[in-house]
Amino acid sequence: MGISIIIPTFDNIEYIDETLDSIYKSGKDLEYEILIGIDGCNKSLKYLKDKTYPDNTNIFFFPTNKGPYLIKNTLSTLAKYDNLLFFDSDDIMEENMVEYCLNSLNKYQCVKPRLRNFKIVNGKIVNEVGRKNWGEGVFAIKKPIFDYHNGFEGWLVAADSDFMGRLYKNNTSVELTQEILVLRRLHDKGLTSRPDTGLRSSLRSKYASISKSKKYFGPLPELKIAEYQPINIAEYTNNDIFKVGETNSNNEEVDNYVNTINNRKQIVNDVINTINNKKQIVNDVINTINNKKQKQKDVVPEKKVSSINYEKVNNLLKNRVIPKPIPKVKEDNIVPENKNITTNKEMSKLNFPGKKNRRSDIPYINVGRKIIK
């Protein structure tokens, strides 16, 4: 298992040798390769073209200055290992960084090494103490994860922070190392230090605003790459290096920025229109329900008037048959068998004899089959 170390460079010829030496020490006895991309700088091309490097170091020249992220995207397509390590051409690796990243990528999908800032003052190294930093642009990642997200936005600055934001939104496992693995050099030529691209620049602020306004955090529509040439056949160009603020027909970065803004506005307008359409549908449904309720209130049910057909009633009354009363039988006409019976009560007792009154003065009591007198 190896790792491909990708390094974009612009105008850092005074630092890049120290950077490469630190990588060779860190990757000693390990399987790795180095891919360097020169970002449209003839000065760097001339310097690196005249030097000799180990076989695992490959250098490519990008004729047009596009910023580091298009170079990182492009070189990731040339990497032969499934692990990528993005590094800067002015930083220094600690000796155990490559091995640490390789081992950690067995557990995590991305590794962000802790770094310490330093700068050279009067020929001496001055370290920044008391802070724990994890940079956005220096990290190791599994290549399938990077490929899935279609890499970085093709911006001049701030695309690394945007990429990390998308990783976090997709619950990518990221390790923040507690061990310091990178020494980050502070100098006036860095993208984070220059007035036109620094942390407080208007350009970086605009890109940060675009990144924060995103509502979709999946893969980019495509992996944006740039044209390149292997350094052995690369030729010097007369193309003017892009400078922020220039207004000319070749200023592709500004054109891309304007197009990006317009695309973001169109997306926002589409979302607003969708919301308004849904609101209109809801209002239509509510109005329909209210109209139905109002119609039900307005409709007064007709009263059904019941009429009596008196003629039919009179005919029924006229034709009805009144039953004749049953004549009463006089008691004188009844001849009882027992002439001593003279009343209905006595007749009832005779026909329906009741039980013996146990409370009477009967001189005997029935107990089972025996009679006790």
QUIRA-V221055 format. One record per pair of residues at least 24 apart in sequence whose ideal C-beta (glycine too) atoms are under 6 Angstrom apart, sorted by the first residue. I is the first residue (numbers start at 1). GAP is how many residues later the second one is. Records with the same first field share a line. If there is no record, write none. Layout:
I->GAP + GAP
This chain:
2->29 + 30 + 79
3->29 + 78 + 80 + 82 + 99
4->29 + 75 + 77 + 80
5->29 + 80 + 82
6->29 + 66 + 69 + 80
7->29 + 80 + 82
8->29 + 31 + 60 + 63
9->29 + 35 + 80
10->29 + 31
11->30
12->77 + 78
13->31 + 34
15->75
16->73
19->70
22->70 + 71
23->70
25->70
26->67 + 69 + 71 + 72
27->71
30->68
35->40
37->25 + 34 + 38
39->26 + 32
40->24 + 25
42->194
45->189
49->182
59->172
60->168 + 170
61->168 + 170 + 173
62->164 + 166
63->174
64->175
65->176 + 177
66->160
67->89
69->83 + 90
70->84 + 156
73->78 + 79 + 150 + 151 + 152
74->151 + 152
82->61
84->57 + 59 + 62
85->55
86->53
87->51
90->95
91->91 + 93 + 94
92->91
94->87
97->84
101->39
104->71
108->65 + 67
109->33 + 36 + 63 + 64
110->31 + 62 + 64
111->29 + 64
112->27 + 64
113->64 + 68 + 69
114->63 + 66
115->67 + 69
116->64 + 67
117->67 + 69
118->65
119->67
134->42
136->24 + 25 + 28
138->44
149->70
150->69 + 70 + 72 + 73
151->72
154->70
155->52
156->97
157->34 + 40 + 47
158->46 + 49 + 50
162->49
166->51
169->48
196->48
203->41
